[in-house]
């Protein structure tokens, strides 16, 4: 009786046990975090871990961080999306548990979600529990997920692909509204997870799968597919709270400037297909043997490998070949085979004969087309499970065991795990900067040292990473409570990209020393940068070395900039600029004085005295607001050192006033003489509009689930 009761539940239990065993080095012998070195920095550390850390700290204060003032002179962190701030898994774990444990649990449960979705999809195809469990473990522990464990939002989004397929497949069988609404929910959750590219790739792959099924089998009707499309649209409306702010960000970002160039930066070649046989056949970043990334010529390892094991590969192609020679074709094998072929073809990007599709929005918005390896690997493992389902149980068990042994041996120890306690300890540089009331910091030259230590020579000595924390590179500074001039380049505004390029263009590396021009120092100073951090010596006018530390051949030097105006400063004059050329000329000219005469765009209709007394007091400041009392004897320009971005509003004595772009990426307002109360607020209309749309959509789904979940649609065509 007991055995009969537990029989349906043993596969999910086994799945959970195997996944935690695979990730055991995160929990034993000490709680650890994955730190995977990339080119120039670590996505896992500087993006996923850092952003999640800041999010977790704010969440524990009952705040939802929509604006992050600590990176990039202010950054729309919610609109960027990759933190997945409204994704339920993140909300629960980061709110309830200590950070390191919460982060590791989100990784484990992401793989579990992917595995269970694959399991139930295979069961929906009427595969046995054993074959379904096989597919679930191979997919969730395969190369696509394991090599992307550094990309938190990406794998959370990817984990829901099987659930979208499951819900759609169940709907095609049952015609029940309940399953159609499940398509909406899982599609919406994918978008909330923070990686819209994979959400779109999932939906496109599902559409291809359903179209193929419609032509192959009578059970799939055109109206049924249209119903699924409408359900996906409802999913978009459900995620509007995230999508509308993200769209607003895209409209002012560099991503829309040249999508073709972005798309082809990370190529996937026919040669990379060999990595289905062995992920390290072309070399391994861990050993320093994989060819270096060359934009437009050679891609990145973790984007180009979706290894699932030799046996699943053989079984999958066994299913395809066997179906070719059958008189009566298996519909599911045909559709999955076509999906595997089509997704792999799309993964080839510019080398694909159907490359033209990537010139069409929204394909043209997303870089790295090789991420189509996600639906390709899903189709492959499902095909392998279909073939395994025909094999006698004792042999099938042996094949499953061999496949898991292969996965564990090849993939388990790829990602280095470092002790969480040591990782989260404040480095010497951050302690020094905190004790000296540092404002923003600017890091230069650390990429060179990083590549020298971790790219050229592999990851043999990861203990060096603890010292590299001292560079406080974007966005790792968030972990140590230091503000950084730059923000991680996943998505950036045109203004932020422009000012970074202007600074970088005026920095030279000669004979082991960074030489920073006077104008670059002025730009940094006007952006409230008080200190420069570098592993090399730095020379510039108006800076002084104030800190040095060395270990194992690596050094960190900190330099103080003599003139830093603060988060807010007042000016008696300004330089007018109407075009990009005007701005470039203004900030490169000898008379460039961004503090006393900031470069203002769009024109201020006021007259200013040459020099008058004034004083101000900051009453309060939060991430999304600034309140100031000011007493000025004449008209002034007040510059607020936060990024010029849609959603910021300014008020003088309760009256809304226009905000002007200042010094490329800051905000400025014109203040009349006298005593005034100044207010700045970040109140993005995009977020409020998105909230209303999402709430209405959620209520609609809830109502339909309560009232019509068992109702079947009458599909006429």
Secondary structure in CASP SS format (residue, H / E / C, confidence):
PFRMAT SS
TARGET T0000
AUTHOR 0000-0000-0000
METHOD secondary structure of the structure
MODEL  1
X C 1.00
X H 1.00
X H 1.00
X H 1.00
X H 1.00
X H 1.00
X H 1.00
X H 1.00
X H 1.00
X H 1.00
X H 1.00
X H 1.00
X H 1.00
X H 1.00
X H 1.00
X H 1.00
X H 1.00
X H 1.00
X H 1.00
X H 1.00
X H 1.00
X H 1.00
X C 1.00
X H 1.00
X H 1.00
X H 1.00
X C 1.00
X C 1.00
X C 1.00
X C 1.00
X C 1.00
X E 1.00
X E 1.00
X E 1.00
X C 1.00
X C 1.00
X C 1.00
X C 1.00
X C 1.00
X C 1.00
X C 1.00
X C 1.00
X H 1.00
X H 1.00
X H 1.00
X H 1.00
X H 1.00
X H 1.00
X H 1.00
X H 1.00
X H 1.00
X H 1.00
X H 1.00
X H 1.00
X H 1.00
X H 1.00
X H 1.00
X H 1.00
X H 1.00
X H 1.00
X C 1.00
X C 1.00
X C 1.00
X C 1.00
X C 1.00
X C 1.00
X C 1.00
X E 1.00
X C 1.00
X C 1.00
X E 1.00
X C 1.00
X C 1.00
X C 1.00
X E 1.00
X C 1.00
X H 1.00
X H 1.00
X H 1.00
X H 1.00
X C 1.00
X C 1.00
X C 1.00
X C 1.00
X C 1.00
X C 1.00
X C 1.00
X H 1.00
X H 1.00
X H 1.00
X H 1.00
X H 1.00
X H 1.00
X H 1.00
X H 1.00
X H 1.00
X C 1.00
X C 1.00
X H 1.00
X H 1.00
X H 1.00
X H 1.00
X H 1.00
X H 1.00
X H 1.00
X H 1.00
X H 1.00
X H 1.00
X H 1.00
X H 1.00
X H 1.00
X H 1.00
X H 1.00
X H 1.00
X H 1.00
X H 1.00
X H 1.00
X H 1.00
X H 1.00
X H 1.00
X H 1.00
X H 1.00
X H 1.00
X H 1.00
X C 1.00
X C 1.00
X C 1.00
X C 1.00
X H 1.00
X H 1.00
X H 1.00
X H 1.00
X H 1.00
X H 1.00
X H 1.00
X H 1.00
X H 1.00
X H 1.00
X H 1.00
X H 1.00
X C 1.00
X C 1.00
X H 1.00
X H 1.00
X H 1.00
X H 1.00
X C 1.00
X C 1.00
X C 1.00
X C 1.00
X C 1.00
X H 1.00
X H 1.00
X H 1.00
X H 1.00
X H 1.00
X H 1.00
X H 1.00
X C 1.00
X C 1.00
X H 1.00
X H 1.00
X H 1.00
X H 1.00
X H 1.00
X H 1.00
X H 1.00
X H 1.00
X H 1.00
X H 1.00
X H 1.00
X H 1.00
X H 1.00
X H 1.00
X C 1.00
X E 1.00
X H 1.00
X H 1.00
X H 1.00
X H 1.00
X H 1.00
X H 1.00
X H 1.00
X H 1.00
X H 1.00
X H 1.00
X H 1.00
X H 1.00
X H 1.00
X H 1.00
X H 1.00
X H 1.00
X H 1.00
X C 1.00
X C 1.00
X H 1.00
X H 1.00
X H 1.00
X H 1.00
X H 1.00
X H 1.00
X H 1.00
X H 1.00
X H 1.00
X H 1.00
X H 1.00
X H 1.00
X H 1.00
X H 1.00
X H 1.00
X H 1.00
X H 1.00
X H 1.00
X H 1.00
X H 1.00
X H 1.00
X C 1.00
X C 1.00
X C 1.00
X C 1.00
X C 1.00
X H 1.00
X H 1.00
X H 1.00
X H 1.00
X H 1.00
X H 1.00
X H 1.00
X H 1.00
X H 1.00
X H 1.00
X H 1.00
X H 1.00
X H 1.00
X H 1.00
X H 1.00
X H 1.00
X H 1.00
X C 1.00
X H 1.00
X H 1.00
X H 1.00
X H 1.00
X H 1.00
X H 1.00
X H 1.00
X H 1.00
X H 1.00
X H 1.00
X H 1.00
X H 1.00
X C 1.00
X E 1.00
X H 1.00
X H 1.00
X H 1.00
X C 1.00
X C 1.00
X H 1.00
X H 1.00
X H 1.00
X H 1.00
X H 1.00
X C 1.00
X C 1.00
X C 1.00
X C 1.00
X C 1.00
X C 1.00
X H 1.00
X H 1.00
X H 1.00
X H 1.00
X H 1.00
X H 1.00
X H 1.00
X C 1.00
X C 1.00
X C 1.00
X C 1.00
X C 1.00
X C 1.00
X C 1.00
X C 1.00
X H 1.00
X H 1.00
X H 1.00
X C 1.00
X C 1.00
X C 1.00
X C 1.00
X C 1.00
X C 1.00
X E 1.00
X C 1.00
X C 1.00
X C 1.00
X E 1.00
X C 1.00
X C 1.00
X H 1.00
X H 1.00
X H 1.00
X C 1.00
X C 1.00
X C 1.00
X C 1.00
X C 1.00
X C 1.00
X H 1.00
X H 1.00
X H 1.00
X H 1.00
X H 1.00
X H 1.00
X H 1.00
X H 1.00
X H 1.00
X H 1.00
X H 1.00
X H 1.00
X H 1.00
X H 1.00
X H 1.00
X C 1.00
X C 1.00
X C 1.00
X C 1.00
X C 1.00
X C 1.00
X H 1.00
X H 1.00
X H 1.00
X H 1.00
X H 1.00
X H 1.00
X H 1.00
X H 1.00
X H 1.00
X H 1.00
X H 1.00
X H 1.00
X H 1.00
X H 1.00
X H 1.00
X H 1.00
X H 1.00
X C 1.00
X H 1.00
X H 1.00
X H 1.00
X C 1.00
X C 1.00
X C 1.00
X H 1.00
X H 1.00
X H 1.00
X H 1.00
X H 1.00
X C 1.00
X C 1.00
X C 1.00
X H 1.00
X H 1.00
X H 1.00
X C 1.00
X C 1.00
X C 1.00
X H 1.00
X H 1.00
X H 1.00
X H 1.00
X H 1.00
X H 1.00
X H 1.00
X H 1.00
X H 1.00
X H 1.00
X H 1.00
X H 1.00
X H 1.00
X H 1.00
X H 1.00
X H 1.00
X H 1.00
X H 1.00
X H 1.00
X H 1.00
X C 1.00
X C 1.00
X C 1.00
X C 1.00
X H 1.00
X H 1.00
X H 1.00
X H 1.00
X H 1.00
X H 1.00
X H 1.00
X H 1.00
X H 1.00
X H 1.00
X H 1.00
X H 1.00
X H 1.00
X H 1.00
X H 1.00
X H 1.00
X H 1.00
X H 1.00
X H 1.00
X C 1.00
X C 1.00
X C 1.00
X C 1.00
X C 1.00
X E 1.00
X E 1.00
X E 1.00
X H 1.00
X H 1.00
X H 1.00
X H 1.00
X H 1.00
X C 1.00
X C 1.00
X C 1.00
X H 1.00
X H 1.00
X H 1.00
X H 1.00
X H 1.00
X H 1.00
X H 1.00
X H 1.00
X C 1.00
X C 1.00
X C 1.00
X C 1.00
X E 1.00
X E 1.00
X E 1.00
X E 1.00
X C 1.00
X C 1.00
X H 1.00
X H 1.00
X H 1.00
X H 1.00
X H 1.00
X H 1.00
X H 1.00
X H 1.00
X H 1.00
X H 1.00
X C 1.00
X C 1.00
X C 1.00
X C 1.00
X C 1.00
X C 1.00
X C 1.00
X C 1.00
X H 1.00
X H 1.00
X H 1.00
X H 1.00
X H 1.00
X H 1.00
X H 1.00
X H 1.00
X C 1.00
X C 1.00
X C 1.00
X C 1.00
X H 1.00
X H 1.00
X H 1.00
X H 1.00
X H 1.00
X C 1.00
X C 1.00
X E 1.00
X E 1.00
X C 1.00
X C 1.00
X C 1.00
X C 1.00
X C 1.00
X C 1.00
X C 1.00
X C 1.00
X E 1.00
X H 1.00
X H 1.00
X H 1.00
X H 1.00
X H 1.00
X H 1.00
X H 1.00
X H 1.00
X H 1.00
X H 1.00
X H 1.00
X C 1.00
X C 1.00
X E 1.00
X E 1.00
X E 1.00
X E 1.00
X C 1.00
X C 1.00
X E 1.00
X E 1.00
X E 1.00
X E 1.00
X C 1.00
X H 1.00
X H 1.00
X H 1.00
X H 1.00
X H 1.00
X H 1.00
X H 1.00
X H 1.00
X H 1.00
X C 1.00
X C 1.00
X E 1.00
X E 1.00
X E 1.00
X E 1.00
X E 1.00
X E 1.00
X C 1.00
X C 1.00
X E 1.00
X E 1.00
X E 1.00
X C 1.00
X C 1.00
X C 1.00
X E 1.00
X E 1.00
X E 1.00
X E 1.00
X E 1.00
X E 1.00
X E 1.00
X E 1.00
X E 1.00
X C 1.00
X C 1.00
X E 1.00
X E 1.00
X E 1.00
X E 1.00
X E 1.00
X E 1.00
X E 1.00
X E 1.00
X C 1.00
X C 1.00
X C 1.00
X C 1.00
X C 1.00
X C 1.00
X E 1.00
X E 1.00
X E 1.00
X E 1.00
X C 1.00
X E 1.00
X E 1.00
X E 1.00
X E 1.00
X E 1.00
X C 1.00
X C 1.00
X H 1.00
X H 1.00
X H 1.00
X H 1.00
X H 1.00
X H 1.00
X H 1.00
X H 1.00
X H 1.00
X C 1.00
X C 1.00
X C 1.00
X C 1.00
X C 1.00
X C 1.00
X C 1.00
X C 1.00
X E 1.00
X E 1.00
X E 1.00
X E 1.00
X E 1.00
X C 1.00
X C 1.00
X C 1.00
X C 1.00
X C 1.00
X C 1.00
X C 1.00
X C 1.00
X C 1.00
X C 1.00
X C 1.00
X C 1.00
X E 1.00
X E 1.00
X E 1.00
X E 1.00
X E 1.00
X E 1.00
X E 1.00
X E 1.00
X E 1.00
X C 1.00
X C 1.00
X E 1.00
X E 1.00
X E 1.00
X E 1.00
X E 1.00
X E 1.00
X E 1.00
X E 1.00
X C 1.00
X C 1.00
X C 1.00
X E 1.00
X E 1.00
X E 1.00
X E 1.00
X E 1.00
X C 1.00
X C 1.00
X C 1.00
X C 1.00
X C 1.00
X C 1.00
X C 1.00
X E 1.00
X E 1.00
X E 1.00
X E 1.00
X E 1.00
X C 1.00
X C 1.00
X E 1.00
X E 1.00
X E 1.00
X C 1.00
X C 1.00
X E 1.00
X E 1.00
X E 1.00
X C 1.00
X C 1.00
X C 1.00
X E 1.00
X E 1.00
X E 1.00
X E 1.00
X E 1.00
X E 1.00
X C 1.00
X C 1.00
X E 1.00
X E 1.00
X E 1.00
X E 1.00
X E 1.00
X E 1.00
X E 1.00
X E 1.00
X E 1.00
X C 1.00
X C 1.00
X H 1.00
X H 1.00
X H 1.00
X H 1.00
X H 1.00
X H 1.00
X H 1.00
X H 1.00
X H 1.00
X H 1.00
X H 1.00
X H 1.00
X H 1.00
X H 1.00
X H 1.00
X H 1.00
X H 1.00
X H 1.00
X H 1.00
X H 1.00
X H 1.00
X H 1.00
X H 1.00
X H 1.00
X C 1.00
X C 1.00
X C 1.00
X E 1.00
X C 1.00
X C 1.00
X C 1.00
X C 1.00
X C 1.00
END
